[in-house]
Amino acid sequence: MRTSVQLKKLSIQEYLSLGYVYLIVLGIISDVIFYKFIGIDILNYSSILDVLITPIAILVHDGKTLSTILVFLAVVYLLFAVIMPRFHKANREKAWYKKNFNVEKNDKQYAEENMHTVVLLLAFVVLSMFLGFGVGRGIKMKSRLENKELTANYRIIFMDKDTLQAKIFGQTSQYIFYATENQTEVSISPIEQNIKEIRKIKSN
């Protein structure tokens, strides 16, 4: 009960702050997992700024990921914060409901002050999706790298005018991680005073 009261007293700004810190932690874990699969210790190449924007970078990596996360969060919230409490309230006095459900237990579970249950569920959903995203991307890219199945998506132009076409796995504020179609290991290049331009290769 003490925990639920504390959560209820939190302001929207405090919820947002805690939520963003949580996303930063999950973003770091997701990135560490992904890059570990392709042989990179990403924390050695990340600045504080990179860490702070990690969750944003992951969410905007592609529209499907962001849409999926938002849909899951909306479904979980509606189910546990709206639909189930209303269902309980509408049927708690009915005989069939009393026979199949613990009314007193559900009274406490769906009470407004116990909204921390919904918060924990949402946190678990986000945790699962970030971890799944990191593992899924890591396994996929590792397999393509080892089997030389990469497709170059960028043209990297260096300051010495050398140019190469490569698959870019990601980058931090100081480094870029890539591999050409014939490589089986990831290359790491500093960006400053080394790379002049990065051009997107148009897909056919």
C-alpha positions in Angstrom: 0.0 0.0 0.0 2.8 2.4 0.8 4.3 1.9 -2.7 0.9 2.6 -4.4 0.4 5.8 -2.4 3.9 7.0 -3.3 3.3 6.3 -7.0 0.0 8.1 -6.9 1.6 11.2 -5.5 4.1 11.4 -8.3 3.6 14.3 -10.7 3.4 13.9 -14.5 6.9 15.5 -14.7 8.3 12.9 -12.2 6.7 10.1 -14.1 8.2 11.3 -17.4 11.6 11.7 -15.7 11.6 8.2 -14.2 10.3 6.9 -17.5 13.1 8.4 -19.5 15.8 7.2 -17.1 14.2 3.7 -17.5 14.3 4.0 -21.3 18.0 5.1 -21.1 18.9 2.0 -19.1 16.9 -0.2 -21.5 18.4 1.5 -24.5 21.9 0.9 -23.2 21.2 -2.8 -22.5 19.6 -3.2 -26.0 22.6 -1.6 -27.7 25.1 -3.6 -25.7 23.3 -6.8 -26.7 23.1 -5.9 -30.4 26.7 -4.8 -30.8 27.9 -7.7 -28.7 26.6 -10.1 -31.4 28.7 -8.4 -34.0 31.8 -8.2 -31.8 31.7 -4.6 -30.6 31.8 -3.4 -27.0 29.7 -0.3 -27.7 30.3 1.4 -24.4 33.9 1.9 -25.2 32.9 4.0 -28.2 30.0 5.9 -26.6 30.0 9.4 -25.0 27.5 10.6 -22.4 25.5 12.3 -25.1 25.3 9.0 -27.0 24.0 7.3 -23.9 21.3 9.9 -23.3 19.9 9.7 -26.8 20.1 5.9 -27.0 16.3 5.3 -26.4 15.4 7.9 -29.0 17.7 6.5 -31.5 16.3 3.0 -31.0 12.7 4.2 -31.2 13.2 6.1 -34.4 15.4 3.4 -36.0 12.4 2.4 -38.0 8.7 3.3 -37.9 7.6 -0.3 -37.4 9.4 -0.6 -34.1 8.0 2.6 -32.7 4.5 1.7 -33.9 4.7 -1.7 -32.4 5.8 -0.4 -29.0 3.1 2.3 -28.9 0.4 -0.3 -29.9 1.5 -2.7 -27.2 1.6 0.0 -24.6 -1.8 1.2 -25.6 -3.3 -2.3 -25.5 -1.8 -3.1 -22.1 -3.0 0.2 -20.6 -6.5 -0.1 -22.0 -6.8 -3.7 -20.8 -5.5 -3.3 -17.3 -6.4 0.3 -16.5 -9.7 0.7 -18.3 -11.4 -2.5 -19.5 -10.8 -4.9 -16.7 -11.6 -2.4 -13.9 -14.9 -1.5 -15.6 -15.7 -5.2 -16.2 -15.1 -5.9 -12.5 -17.2 -3.0 -11.3 -20.1 -3.9 -13.6 -20.2 -7.6 -12.6 -18.8 -7.8 -9.0 -22.3 -8.3 -7.5 -23.4 -11.0 -9.9 -23.4 -14.6 -8.8 -21.4 -16.0 -11.7 -18.7 -13.5 -11.2 -18.5 -14.2 -7.4 -18.3 -17.9 -8.2 -15.4 -17.6 -10.7 -13.4 -14.6 -9.3 -12.1 -13.5 -6.0 -14.1 -10.2 -5.6 -12.2 -8.9 -2.6 -8.9 -9.5 -4.3 -10.0 -7.8 -7.4 -11.4 -4.9 -5.5 -7.9 -4.2 -4.2 -6.3 -5.0 -7.5 -8.4 -2.6 -9.5 -8.6 0.2 -6.9 -7.3 3.5 -8.2 -4.5 3.6 -5.6 -3.1 0.3 -7.0 -2.3 1.8 -10.4 1.3 0.9 -9.8 0.4 -2.6 -11.1 -0.4 -1.0 -14.5 2.9 0.9 -14.4 4.8 -2.3 -13.7 3.1 -4.0 -16.5 3.9 -1.2 -18.9 7.5 -1.3 -17.7 7.7 -5.0 -18.3 6.2 -4.7 -21.8 8.8 -2.0 -22.7 11.6 -4.1 -21.2 10.6 -7.2 -23.2 10.4 -5.2 -26.5 13.8 -3.5 -26.0 15.5 -6.7 -25.2 13.8 -8.5 -28.0 14.8 -5.7 -30.4 18.4 -6.0 -29.3 18.6 -9.8 -29.5 16.6 -10.0 -32.8 18.8 -7.4 -34.6 22.0 -8.9 -33.2 21.2 -12.4 -34.4 20.1 -11.2 -37.8 23.1 -9.1 -38.4 25.6 -11.6 -37.1 24.2 -14.2 -39.5 24.3 -11.9 -42.5 27.8 -10.8 -41.6 29.2 -14.4 -41.2 27.5 -15.6 -44.4 28.5 -12.5 -46.4 24.8 -11.6 -47.1 25.1 -7.9 -46.4 23.8 -5.4 -48.8 25.6 -2.0 -48.9 23.2 0.8 -48.0 25.6 3.8 -47.8 28.6 5.2 -49.7 31.3 6.4 -47.3 33.6 9.1 -48.6 36.8 9.6 -46.6 38.8 12.8 -46.3 41.6 11.3 -48.4 38.9 10.8 -51.1 38.8 7.0 -50.8 35.3 5.7 -51.2 33.6 2.5 -50.3 30.1 1.1 -50.3 29.2 -0.6 -47.0 26.4 -1.7 -44.7 26.3 0.7 -41.7 25.3 -1.0 -38.5 25.2 2.2 -36.5 27.3 5.1 -35.2 28.0 7.2 -32.2 29.0 10.8 -32.1 32.6 9.9 -32.7 32.6 6.5 -34.5 30.9 4.6 -37.3 30.5 0.9 -37.5 30.2 -0.8 -40.9 31.2 -3.7 -43.2 31.5 -4.1 -46.9 29.6 -6.9 -48.6 32.7 -9.2 -48.6 33.7 -8.6 -44.9 32.9 -11.0 -42.1 34.0 -8.6 -39.4 32.8 -5.1 -38.5 35.1 -2.1 -39.2 35.2 0.9 -36.9 36.3 4.3 -38.1 36.5 7.6 -36.3 34.3 10.3 -37.9 36.1 13.5 -37.1 38.8 14.5 -39.6 38.4 11.1 -41.3 35.0 10.9 -43.0 34.0 13.6 -45.3 30.5 12.5 -46.3 28.1 9.6 -46.0 25.6 9.1 -48.8 22.5 6.9 -48.8 22.5 4.4 -51.7 19.2 4.5 -53.4 17.5 1.1 -53.5 16.4 -0.3 -56.8 
